């Protein structure tokens, strides 16, 4: 029997022009689909074992930029400057969160709070149960492109080359400086943060103390994706060259691969 998460099986589910991103939870796979020639942007929810479409979640009026899946809740941020909260078991939109003045680039959900970062340079915290705005975190001087949340802290990365560590009361605990250019990726593991950005630099931080642990240099100029385990950092770039590095020491080697089509 074909693996329902194999590339061939997944290809059969995609019937639209572009797949922007996808993530999976148990036996449900969520695709973000967009059609560049129109303002139609929506999310499709699939049962990958049956290869069956469950729901099409429509509502955004412009292209979807980010998605986050936590349990039965999905978050989508869009160029229409809104953040939508969906129940993917019922296929319903719970809340339309409006407050950003520009595109919503990133979002996360933890401990009953929804957190979003936008092109307006602000981080906003919302109540998941009510949809009400809880706090607005102001401090970045450029767009917020990535964020990661835990129960006690929020980490946000920006085009101003800094990372800010916040608590949920809206207080900025640390401003981490060390990147040159845009901070594009963050991975927060307890009190250790790994950040990736332009200009060939990945940095490992101790966010409890607000200090840099070490820097990993790599050959890519624009970092596209980053995954962090307890011991390793794996990066991906659109030119199909990646990096595998030790989280503890920064020792690294490059790898190349090809995408089978």
C-alpha positions in Angstrom: 0.0 0.0 0.0 1.3 3.4 -0.9 2.5 5.6 1.9 -0.2 8.4 2.2 2.6 10.9 3.0 4.8 10.0 0.0 5.5 12.6 -2.6 3.6 10.7 -5.3 0.5 10.3 -3.1 0.6 14.0 -2.1 0.9 15.1 -5.7 -2.4 13.5 -6.5 -4.1 15.8 -4.0 -2.9 19.0 -5.5 -5.2 20.2 -8.3 -4.4 23.9 -8.3 -1.7 26.3 -9.6 0.6 26.6 -6.6 1.1 25.1 -3.2 2.4 27.8 -0.8 3.0 25.6 2.2 1.8 22.5 4.0 1.9 20.8 7.3 0.4 17.6 8.7 -1.1 16.5 11.9 -1.9 12.8 12.5 -4.0 11.8 9.5 -4.9 15.3 8.3 -2.8 17.3 5.9 -3.4 21.0 5.4 -2.4 22.6 2.1 -2.3 26.4 1.5 -3.3 26.9 -2.1 -3.2 30.2 -3.9 -3.9 31.3 -7.5 -1.6 34.1 -8.6 -4.0 35.4 -11.2 -6.7 36.2 -8.8 -7.4 37.4 -5.2 -8.6 33.9 -4.2 -6.6 32.5 -1.3 -7.9 29.7 0.8 -6.8 26.6 2.8 -7.7 23.1 1.9 -7.9 20.3 4.5 -7.4 16.7 3.4 -7.6 13.3 4.9 -4.4 11.8 3.5 -5.3 8.2 4.2 -8.4 8.5 2.0 -7.1 11.1 -0.4 -10.3 13.0 0.3 -10.9 16.7 0.5 -12.6 17.5 3.9 -12.9 21.3 3.7 -12.1 24.4 1.7 -11.6 27.3 4.1 -12.2 30.5 2.3 -12.3 34.1 3.6 -9.0 35.9 3.0 -9.2 38.4 0.2 -5.5 38.3 -0.6 -2.7 35.7 -0.7 -2.1 33.7 2.4 1.5 34.2 3.8 1.7 31.9 6.8 0.0 29.0 8.4 0.2 27.4 11.8 -1.5 24.2 13.0 -2.1 23.4 16.7 -4.4 20.5 17.4 -7.7 21.2 15.7 -6.9 24.9 15.4 -5.3 26.4 12.3 -4.1 30.0 12.0 -3.6 31.8 8.6 -2.1 35.2 8.1 -2.6 37.1 4.9 -1.6 40.0 2.8 -5.1 41.4 3.5 -3.6 42.3 7.0 -5.9 39.9 8.8 -5.3 36.7 10.8 -7.9 34.0 10.8 -8.5 31.3 13.4 -10.1 28.1 12.0 -11.6 24.9 13.5 -10.4 22.3 11.0 -12.6 19.6 12.4 -15.7 21.6 11.5 -14.3 23.6 8.7 -15.4 26.9 10.3 -13.7 30.2 10.9 -13.8 31.0 14.6 -12.3 34.5 14.5 -11.1 37.2 12.1 -8.4 39.1 14.0 -7.8 42.5 12.6 -5.3 45.0 13.9 -2.2 44.8 11.8 -1.9 47.6 9.2 0.1 45.5 6.8 0.7 41.8 5.8 0.7 39.2 8.6 4.0 37.3 8.0 4.0 34.9 10.9 1.8 33.5 13.7 1.8 31.0 16.5 -0.5 29.7 19.2 0.4 28.6 22.8 -1.4 28.4 26.1 -4.6 30.0 24.9 -2.9 32.9 23.2 -2.5 33.6 19.5 0.6 35.6 18.5 1.1 37.3 15.2 3.9 39.4 13.5 3.4 41.8 10.7 4.8 44.1 8.1 3.9 47.0 10.4 6.7 45.9 12.7 4.4 45.0 15.5 3.8 41.8 17.4 0.2 41.3 18.6 -1.2 38.9 21.2 -4.8 37.7 21.0 -7.1 35.7 23.3 -7.9 32.4 21.5 -11.2 31.9 23.3 -12.6 35.4 22.6 -10.7 36.7 19.7 -9.9 39.9 21.7 -6.6 41.7 21.4 -4.6 41.2 24.5 -1.5 43.3 23.9 0.6 45.0 21.2 4.3 44.7 21.4 6.1 47.7 19.9 9.8 47.9 19.4 11.0 46.5 16.1 12.0 49.2 13.5 11.1 47.0 10.5 8.7 44.2 9.6 8.4 41.1 11.8 9.1 38.1 9.6 9.3 35.2 12.1 8.3 34.4 15.6 8.3 31.5 18.1 6.4 31.1 21.3 6.6 29.2 24.5 4.5 29.3 27.6 6.6 32.1 29.2 8.3 34.0 26.3 7.9 35.1 22.7 10.8 35.5 20.3 10.4 37.7 17.2 12.8 38.2 14.3 12.8 41.3 12.1 14.0 43.0 9.0 15.8 45.4 11.4 18.4 42.6 12.0 17.4 42.1 15.7 15.5 39.5 17.7 13.4 40.6 20.6 12.5 38.4 23.6 9.1 39.3 25.2 7.0 38.2 28.0 3.2 38.0 27.7 2.8 41.2 29.7 4.3 42.9 26.7 7.7 43.7 28.3 10.8 43.3 26.1 13.3 41.2 28.1 16.2 41.2 25.7 17.2 42.7 22.3 19.5 40.2 20.6 21.9 41.8 18.1 24.4 39.9 15.9 22.7 39.4 12.5 23.5 41.5 9.5 20.4 41.8 7.3 17.0 40.2 7.8 16.3 37.6 10.5 14.3 35.0 8.6 14.0 31.9 10.8 13.7 31.2 14.5 13.6 27.9 16.4 13.0 28.1 20.2 13.9 25.1 22.3 13.3 25.8 26.0 15.9 28.5 26.8 17.9 28.0 23.6 17.1 30.0 20.5 18.5 29.4 17.0 18.2 32.2 14.6 18.9 32.3 10.8 19.2 35.2 8.5 20.9 36.8 5.5 24.6 37.3 5.1 25.7 33.7 5.9 24.9 33.6 9.6 23.1 31.3 12.0 23.3 32.2 15.7 22.6 30.1 18.8 21.4 32.1 21.8 20.7 31.7 25.5 17.5 33.6 25.8 17.3 33.4 29.6 20.5 35.4 29.8 20.1 37.3 26.5 23.6 36.1 25.4 25.0 34.6 22.2 26.4 31.1 22.6 28.1 30.7 19.2 27.7 31.5 15.5 27.4 29.0 12.6 28.6 30.4 9.3 27.2 28.9 6.1 27.5 29.5 2.4 23.9 30.4 1.7 23.0 34.1 1.3 19.3 33.7 1.7 18.1 31.1 4.2 14.7 29.6 3.3 13.9 27.0 6.0 15.5 25.8 9.2 14.8 22.8 11.4 16.4 22.3 14.9 16.6 19.1 16.9 18.1 18.7 20.4 21.6 18.3 18.8 21.4 19.4 15.1 20.6 22.4 12.9 19.4 21.6 9.4 18.9 24.4 6.9 17.4 24.6 3.4 17.8 27.0 0.6 16.0 27.3 -2.8 19.3 26.7 -4.6 19.2 23.1 -3.3 22.2 23.3 -1.0 21.8 22.8 2.7 23.8 22.7 5.9 23.9 20.3 8.8 25.5 21.6 11.9 26.0 20.6 15.6 23.9 22.7 17.9 26.4 22.4 20.7 29.6 23.2 18.8 28.6 24.7 15.5 30.7 22.1 13.6 29.1 21.8 10.1 29.1 20.2 6.7 27.3 21.0 3.5 25.0 18.7 1.6 23.4 18.8 -1.8 20.2 17.1 -2.9 17.7 17.1 -5.7 13.9 17.3 -5.6 12.4 14.4 -7.5 9.5 15.6 -9.7 
